[in-house]
Amino acid sequence: MAKKVIKFFADWCGPCKIYAPIFEQVKQELQGEIEFVEVNVEQDPEGLAGEYKVRGIPHTVVLEEGIELRSKSGRLAVEELKEFILN
């Protein structure tokens, strides 16, 4: 899988809770084509939040072959997220 999507979140984050089922739906739809990873910013032993300069959550990062293509803070609707990942 060349493309990877990382979602940064925290358990206490209201917008993250709203975004969670949207992310899960898109994850199910694109399963097998794209790798999906979820990182709790409070339990981030690899320091990915710092590496990807996460300043707000939820935060979504799209990578291809390990290179960051784009990132965005805030919730996305289902169609917005699919477009964000695929385009």
Disulfide bonds with the S-S distance in Angstrom:
Cys13-Cys16 2.42
